[in-house]
Amino acid sequence: MFQSTIDFIRKLYATGDFIPLHAPVFSGNEKKYLVDAIDSTFVSSVGPYVNRLEKEMADYAGTARAVAVVNGTAGIQVALRLVGVETNTEVITQALSFIATSNAIAYCSAEPIYLDVDLDTMGLSPIALKKFLEQFGEKRENGTFNKASGKKIAACLPMHTFGFLCRIEEISAICKDWNIPLIEDAAEAIGSGKGNKKAGAFGDMGVYSFNGNKIITSGGGGIIVTNDEKLADKAKYLTTTAKVPHPWEFYHDEVGYNFRLPNLNAALLCAQLESLDAFILDKTDTFKQYAGFFENHSIRFKIPLEGTYSNHWLMSIELESRTQRETFLKEANDQGIMCRPIWTLNYKLPMYQHCQRDAQTNAEHLEDRIVNIPSSVKSEYISRNTQ
């Protein structure tokens, strides 16, 4: 039924062998920097590559500061805590997301409120956000509270799904009007943006992930970015076990986290960052070839919102039904082409079934139909597999 699409993907990646969803690429200074880090003996959570990474990531994101952490989930957890998310508070987010988004909220002993997404961006809908706040929001001197639960809405946490920028400017304006801190889950969106502003730089804080399947990777790792110097200082302090600086004494004055990124991982990521723009150019070419193929096809190919640009981390198609989705997934994977569905909506998971949510009309529509197709850096993948 979908053989022409499967054949096109094989032709695109020029191989009859297994095609992964998104393979990492190490074609630059990765080995050189890793050996340098090892030789320096600075392999743990301090070292020159950590400092270099934080400076280069802040420059890339266009923010004043960046703080390196062990993974994106830890980064979101710390960012949420810093803006006031705590026990018996709530965070507005989207159910159409990787589980880490909800888990980071839960780690702060808070609860998610799930609002619907837009069909085109697959990210939090500003229309749904405005509608919810007009119905349930209550402005007080110390923030906005949920009239249904009586709890403070301590943050809003939209996600830039698969690298597609959501309507973040509209979301930001709504959050400012309601005095709700905005944290961007930009785990998948490094390099995406609008104009001269990058994903992660629109809110109070943003968080990137460098897991092994991301566009650039340090095996794990994450970065918190912000323009607020005080928030950055507190993030660095908390993620270094809340240790009070001293040449030799170990004194900690609050509960912190052992969340700092090791210098060894930072060395790998510094090399990856040097290749990021080239990776995005390559993936943009792949995106254009996919778009051309699907232009007159019954399968819809997801494209970025007009006026925004994407890193094209994972490219996505929209089938006509869940039945078609399942058929496509089986045919593609049976023929050695790795494709994956979108996540199960978080409120359907046992830990979050009790959480407040709206109708989720768009989220449920997308859950039934979205499939990610192979999106690796094409030129490097083909080069590596034809040598």
C-alpha positions as MATLAB code, in Angstrom:
seq = 'MFQSTIDFIRKLYATGDFIPLHAPVFSGNEKKYLVDAIDSTFVSSVGPYVNRLEKEMADYAGTARAVAVVNGTAGIQVALRLVGVETNTEVITQALSFIATSNAIAYCSAEPIYLDVDLDTMGLSPIALKKFLEQFGEKRENGTFNKASGKKIAACLPMHTFGFLCRIEEISAICKDWNIPLIEDAAEAIGSGKGNKKAGAFGDMGVYSFNGNKIITSGGGGIIVTNDEKLADKAKYLTTTAKVPHPWEFYHDEVGYNFRLPNLNAALLCAQLESLDAFILDKTDTFKQYAGFFENHSIRFKIPLEGTYSNHWLMSIELESRTQRETFLKEANDQGIMCRPIWTLNYKLPMYQHCQRDAQTNAEHLEDRIVNIPSSVKSEYISRNTQ';
ca = [
       0.000    0.000    0.000;
       2.870    2.360    0.823;
       5.568    0.780   -1.313;
       6.275    3.912   -3.357;
       7.039    5.852   -0.183;
       9.264    3.091    1.139;
      11.099    2.911   -2.183;
      11.627    6.684   -2.155;
      13.189    6.572    1.322;
      15.546    3.803    0.161;
      16.520    5.865   -2.870;
      17.008    8.970   -0.707;
      19.419    7.183    1.633;
      20.968    5.103   -1.186;
      21.054    1.778    0.627;
      19.324   -1.575    0.658;
      20.325   -2.097    4.279;
      18.586   -1.053    7.480;
      17.842    2.676    7.656;
      17.649    4.117   11.203;
      15.318    6.894   12.247;
      18.090    9.296   13.207;
      21.725    8.190   13.454;
      24.361   10.322   15.212;
      27.230   11.719   13.137;
      30.780   12.151   14.450;
      32.733   13.582   11.540;
      34.577   16.508   13.086;
      36.813   17.100   16.096;
      35.033   14.668   18.438;
      37.956   12.267   18.928;
      40.487   15.084   19.165;
      38.574   16.894   21.889;
      37.797   13.680   23.786;
      41.468   12.686   23.859;
      42.345   16.207   24.976;
      39.826   15.994   27.828;
      41.142   12.592   28.890;
      44.756   13.779   28.791;
      43.832   16.806   30.888;
      42.361   14.468   33.574;
      39.389   16.857   33.837;
      36.738   14.292   32.964;
      34.065   15.041   35.562;
      31.808   18.049   36.178;
      34.444   20.782   35.947;
      36.842   21.548   33.145;
      37.627   23.843   30.232;
      35.212   22.151   27.814;
      32.265   22.721   30.158;
      33.137   26.415   30.332;
      33.648   26.606   26.574;
      30.377   24.820   25.878;
      28.363   27.153   28.084;
      29.855   30.218   26.370;
      29.320   28.837   22.846;
      25.790   27.636   23.584;
      24.773   31.027   24.979;
      26.197   32.648   21.851;
      24.355   30.202   19.607;
      21.031   30.562   21.409;
      21.390   34.342   21.573;
      20.997   34.384   25.349;
      23.089   35.918   28.091;
      23.873   32.609   29.765;
      23.830   28.842   29.389;
      24.220   26.174   32.075;
      25.256   22.641   31.135;
      23.408   19.739   32.789;
      23.366   15.938   32.539;
      20.228   15.764   30.381;
      17.296   17.786   29.136;
      14.873   16.396   31.711;
      17.100   17.560   34.562;
      17.335   20.947   32.890;
      13.554   21.333   32.734;
      13.187   20.216   36.344;
      15.684   22.819   37.554;
      14.209   25.570   35.352;
      10.740   24.874   36.714;
      11.977   24.976   40.302;
      13.753   28.276   39.696;
      10.581   30.039   38.511;
       8.589   28.818   41.508;
       7.162   25.410   40.622;
       6.812   23.463   43.863;
       4.475   21.208   45.834;
       0.777   21.942   45.250;
       1.348   24.125   42.204;
       0.427   23.425   38.580;
       2.128   23.771   35.215;
       0.307   24.263   31.913;
       1.775   22.037   29.222;
       0.827   19.727   26.360;
      -0.055   16.035   26.507;
       1.390   15.500   23.018;
       4.976   15.295   24.214;
       7.721   12.926   25.270;
       7.155   11.744   28.836;
      10.091   13.797   30.149;
       8.003   16.977   29.930;
       5.417   15.656   32.388;
       7.982   13.875   34.540;
       9.990   17.053   35.087;
       6.837   18.668   36.462;
       6.201   15.674   38.720;
       9.795   15.789   40.016;
       8.932   19.246   41.389;
       5.913   17.712   43.205;
       3.622   19.720   40.940;
       0.897   18.611   38.517;
       0.485   19.157   34.765;
      -2.528   20.803   33.204;
      -2.836   19.450   29.663;
      -4.017   21.824   26.956;
      -4.487   21.101   23.276;
      -1.940   21.626   20.506;
      -2.185   23.216   17.079;
      -2.566   20.818   14.153;
       0.183   22.494   12.115;
       2.929   23.032   14.719;
       1.975   20.073   16.959;
       2.897   22.407   19.832;
       0.827   24.089   22.537;
      -2.033   26.107   21.086;
      -2.243   29.754   22.194;
      -5.987   29.606   21.466;
      -6.368   26.716   23.916;
      -4.160   28.526   26.442;
      -6.173   31.743   26.266;
      -9.492   29.892   26.451;
      -8.392   27.922   29.515;
      -7.119   30.969   31.386;
     -10.256   32.979   30.610;
     -12.356   30.124   31.998;
     -10.248   28.946   34.924;
      -7.605   31.614   35.573;
      -7.821   34.015   38.495;
      -5.281   36.841   38.735;
      -4.028   37.594   42.232;
      -1.203   39.738   43.586;
       1.107   36.730   43.828;
       0.301   35.155   40.451;
      -2.443   33.325   38.594;
      -4.503   30.620   40.268;
      -6.708   27.840   38.895;
     -10.301   28.390   40.008;
     -11.020   24.683   39.560;
      -8.287   23.450   41.907;
      -7.374   26.523   43.926;
      -3.705   25.926   43.094;
      -1.237   28.425   41.688;
      -0.379   28.058   38.002;
       3.359   28.423   38.524;
       4.586   28.034   34.928;
       3.724   27.336   31.313;
       5.815   24.685   29.534;
       5.211   24.418   25.763;
       7.270   22.078   23.615;
       8.713   22.703   20.143;
       7.696   19.301   18.765;
      10.245   17.579   16.499;
      11.942   20.954   15.936;
       8.799   22.730   14.685;
       8.544   26.105   16.401;
       5.185   26.469   18.123;
       3.371   29.816   18.221;
       5.730   30.853   20.975;
       5.367   34.618   20.575;
       1.600   34.411   21.100;
       2.093   32.059   24.044;
       4.655   34.443   25.541;
       2.277   37.401   25.270;
      -0.504   35.454   27.012;
       1.839   34.335   29.789;
       3.009   37.915   30.363;
      -0.591   39.114   30.565;
      -1.380   36.458   33.176;
       1.974   36.770   35.027;
       2.872   33.115   34.387;
       6.574   32.244   33.925;
       7.359   30.664   30.546;
       9.787   27.760   30.218;
      10.443   26.429   26.705;
      10.915   22.702   26.267;
      13.268   23.158   23.311;
      14.768   19.694   23.770;
      14.288   18.872   20.080;
      14.630   22.363   18.627;
      18.205   23.624   18.818;
      18.680   25.681   15.650;
      14.977   26.298   15.086;
      13.585   29.797   15.425;
      11.979   32.872   13.956;
      13.877   35.841   12.554;
      17.024   36.323   14.594;
      15.575   34.632   17.673;
      16.173   30.965   18.418;
      13.917   28.433   20.101;
      14.675   28.519   23.804;
      15.236   32.288   23.878;
      11.591   33.431   23.892;
      10.736   32.506   27.479;
      12.206   33.074   30.923;
      14.305   29.949   30.397;
      14.717   27.335   27.666;
      16.137   23.828   27.715;
      17.865   21.793   24.996;
      18.586   18.047   24.980;
      21.633   16.274   23.565;
      20.453   12.701   23.893;
      21.937   10.187   21.457;
      19.108   10.595   18.945;
      19.174   14.409   18.787;
      20.601   16.486   15.911;
      23.802   16.926   17.938;
      24.670   14.730   20.893;
      27.045   14.250   23.780;
      25.616   10.800   24.489;
      23.343   12.524   26.984;
      23.441   16.063   28.218;
      21.322   19.184   28.232;
      21.615   22.968   28.408;
      19.545   25.581   30.234;
      19.576   28.972   28.473;
      18.324   32.276   29.848;
      18.794   36.037   29.691;
      18.365   36.306   33.452;
      21.788   36.335   35.145;
      20.337   35.581   38.583;
      18.415   32.554   37.306;
      21.565   31.304   35.554;
      23.688   31.701   38.674;
      21.092   29.859   40.755;
      20.823   27.102   38.117;
      24.570   26.565   38.167;
      24.597   26.565   41.958;
      21.700   24.131   42.372;
      23.051   21.713   39.766;
      26.405   21.662   41.574;
      24.773   20.159   44.704;
      24.134   23.633   46.163;
      27.710   23.772   47.401;
      28.773   27.091   48.890;
      32.014   28.103   47.120;
      35.113   27.525   49.266;
      38.676   26.361   48.475;
      38.281   23.194   50.535;
      35.200   23.148   52.800;
      32.104   21.128   51.840;
      29.106   23.157   52.966;
      25.700   22.961   51.279;
      22.931   25.318   52.366;
      19.931   23.819   50.530;
      18.872   20.680   48.679;
      20.638   20.695   45.316;
      21.272   18.260   42.494;
      24.293   16.441   41.112;
      23.244   17.511   37.622;
      26.357   19.122   36.104;
      27.521   17.868   32.697;
      30.920   16.115   32.812;
      33.806   17.733   30.939;
      34.163   14.551   28.872;
      30.643   14.914   27.474;
      31.135   18.644   27.017;
      34.216   17.962   24.867;
      32.147   15.769   22.574;
      29.400   18.371   22.392;
      31.791   21.225   21.579;
      32.842   19.278   18.493;
      29.236   18.507   17.596;
      28.267   22.152   17.904;
      30.881   23.027   15.283;
      28.959   20.819   12.819;
      25.429   21.881   13.735;
      24.892   24.408   10.950;
      26.185   21.930    8.358;
      23.874   19.241    9.737;
      20.896   21.586    9.468;
      21.773   22.470    5.850;
      21.973   18.778    4.977;
      18.679   18.027    6.709;
      17.058   21.012    4.995;
      17.946   19.432    1.659;
      16.414   16.144    2.815;
      13.312   18.039    3.938;
      12.974   19.639    0.492;
      13.290   16.265   -1.243;
      10.649   14.748    1.014;
       8.398   17.780    0.467;
       8.735   17.422   -3.292;
       7.885   13.734   -3.174;
       4.800   14.228   -0.971;
       3.559   17.354   -2.774;
       1.041   15.456   -4.901;
       0.662   12.509   -2.535;
      -2.267   11.472   -0.357;
       0.112   11.417    2.623;
       0.545   14.845    4.219;
       4.097   15.983    4.953;
       4.453   18.287    7.965;
       6.108   21.638    7.263;
       7.165   24.473    9.601;
       4.846   27.352   10.369;
       5.221   30.173    7.841;
       7.747   32.731    9.038;
       9.626   30.221   11.189;
      12.519   27.893   10.422;
      13.197   24.384   11.676;
      16.263   22.280   12.394;
      14.288   19.411   10.763;
      15.290   17.076   13.589;
      12.590   14.529   12.835;
      10.524   14.721    9.680;
       6.909   13.714   10.005;
       4.037   12.526    7.872;
       0.326   12.506    8.660;
      -1.727    9.487    7.606;
      -5.497    9.464    7.207;
      -6.318    7.251   10.194;
      -4.831    5.133   12.971;
      -5.416    2.068   10.814;
      -3.345    3.589    8.011;
      -0.702    4.593   10.533;
      -0.372    1.044   11.794;
      -0.234   -0.341    8.245;
       2.512    2.113    7.260;
       4.551    1.395   10.397;
       4.402   -2.353    9.802;
       5.267   -2.180    6.103;
       8.175    0.223    6.638;
       9.680   -1.496    9.678;
       9.256   -4.960    8.142;
      11.390   -3.725    5.230;
      14.148   -2.376    7.452;
      13.146    1.285    7.438;
      12.836    2.547   10.985;
       9.713    4.659   11.471;
       8.035    5.564   14.731;
       4.604    6.890   15.792;
       4.148    9.998   17.895;
       4.005    9.482   21.640;
       1.029    8.184   23.600;
      -0.724   11.265   24.982;
       0.619   11.762   28.486;
      -2.810   11.912   30.166;
      -3.477    8.362   28.954;
      -0.569    7.093   31.051;
      -1.425    5.793   34.542;
       0.605    8.450   36.399;
      -1.208   11.380   34.798;
      -4.757   10.185   34.113;
      -6.093   12.298   36.978;
      -4.714   15.598   35.648;
      -6.937   18.403   34.419;
      -7.178   18.705   30.639;
      -9.272   20.208   27.881;
     -10.926   18.304   25.021;
      -7.579   17.461   23.334;
      -9.263   17.315   19.924;
      -6.152   18.126   17.899;
      -3.802   16.093   20.081;
      -5.919   12.965   19.686;
      -6.179   13.537   15.928;
      -2.376   13.758   15.639;
      -1.738   10.833   17.986;
      -3.712    8.630   15.613;
      -1.938    9.781   12.445;
       1.628   11.091   12.886;
       4.653    8.993   11.942;
       8.313   10.040   11.996;
      10.320    8.888    8.981;
      14.128    8.560    8.587;
      15.737   11.946    9.161;
      19.480   11.300    9.594;
      22.093   13.672    8.189;
      21.922   12.186    4.713;
      25.334   12.920    3.194;
      27.215   11.574    6.211;
      24.974    8.534    6.464;
      25.459    7.652    2.805;
      29.223    8.299    2.989;
      29.611    6.113    6.044;
      27.665    3.238    4.520;
      29.276    3.249    1.063;
      32.945    3.302    2.078;
];
